[in-house]
């Protein structure tokens, strides 16, 4: 179904669901750095419930959380935001693919496509 949806070549079109940032935290960062839910929450300045919901993939990352994670781990906030954006787009395609496929594309000049 998703193979039929083509937003742009450089957009999110992959054959499998992207990794949720919570899974990435849970499987890679936290074990490698010896962080517990409580420890990560304390370092981020948020509640344990917030971290728990993120690593259980029940909550997405807000821009503020991306800033916090970037600061904590020495990455860019965009690293985290890009990961979350891929998940959000995938989920939206899953929910609305039939409606999206009904949208008739316009004939757009090459110059306009290059800017967008």
C-alpha positions in Angstrom: 0.0 0.0 0.0 2.7 2.5 1.0 4.7 1.8 -2.1 2.0 3.4 -4.1 2.3 6.7 -2.2 5.1 8.9 -3.6 5.5 12.2 -1.9 9.0 12.9 -3.3 12.1 10.9 -3.9 13.8 12.4 -0.8 10.8 12.1 1.4 10.0 9.2 3.8 9.4 6.3 1.5 10.8 3.2 3.0 9.5 -0.4 3.0 9.2 -0.7 6.7 8.1 1.4 9.7 10.8 3.8 10.9 12.3 3.3 14.3 10.5 5.2 17.0 12.9 7.5 19.0 11.7 5.7 22.2 12.9 2.4 20.9 16.3 4.0 20.0 16.6 5.4 23.5 15.5 2.1 25.1 17.7 -0.2 23.0 20.8 1.8 22.3 21.4 4.9 24.4 20.0 3.8 27.8 21.8 0.4 28.1 25.1 1.7 26.6 25.2 4.6 29.1 23.7 2.6 32.1 20.7 4.9 32.3 17.5 3.9 34.0 14.1 5.5 33.4 14.5 7.4 36.6 18.1 8.4 35.8 17.2 9.6 32.3 14.2 11.5 33.6 16.3 13.3 36.3 19.0 14.3 33.7 16.4 15.6 31.3 14.4 17.4 34.0 11.2 15.6 33.3 9.0 13.0 35.1 9.6 9.3 35.0 6.2 8.9 33.5 7.2 11.1 30.5 10.4 9.0 29.8 8.4 5.8 30.4 5.8 6.8 27.8 8.5 7.8 25.3 10.5 4.5 25.6 7.3 2.5 25.5 6.5 4.4 22.3 3.2 5.7 23.7 4.4 9.3 23.3 6.3 11.1 20.6 9.0 13.7 21.1 8.1 17.3 21.3 10.5 20.0 20.0 11.4 20.8 23.6 12.2 17.1 24.3 14.4 17.1 21.1 16.3 20.1 22.5 16.7 18.3 25.9 17.9 15.1 24.3 20.3 16.9 22.0 21.8 18.7 24.9 22.1 15.6 27.1 23.6 13.3 24.5 25.6 15.9 22.5 23.6 15.4 19.3 21.6 17.9 17.4 17.9 18.5 18.2 17.3 17.8 14.5 18.6 14.3 14.9 15.8 13.5 17.3 13.2 15.6 15.4 14.0 13.9 12.1 13.5 10.5 13.8 10.1 11.6 15.2 9.1 13.2 11.9 9.6 9.9 10.1 7.4 8.1 12.6 4.7 10.8 12.4 4.6 10.7 8.6 4.5 6.9 8.5 1.7 6.9 11.0 -0.2 9.5 9.1 0.2 7.6 5.9 -1.1 4.5 7.6 -4.2 6.3 8.9 -5.0 8.3 5.8 -3.5 6.5 2.8 -6.8 6.0 1.0 -7.7 9.7 1.3 -4.1 10.8 0.2 -4.3 8.5 -2.8 -7.5 10.3 -3.9 -5.7 13.6 -4.2 -5.0 14.4 -7.9 -1.5 15.8 -8.4 -1.2 19.1 -10.2 1.2 19.6 -13.1 3.8 21.7 -11.4 6.7 23.3 -13.3 10.1 21.9 -12.5 11.3 25.2 -10.9 8.5 25.1 -8.4 9.2 21.5 -7.5 12.9 22.3 -7.0 12.0 25.0 -4.4 9.5 22.8 -2.5 
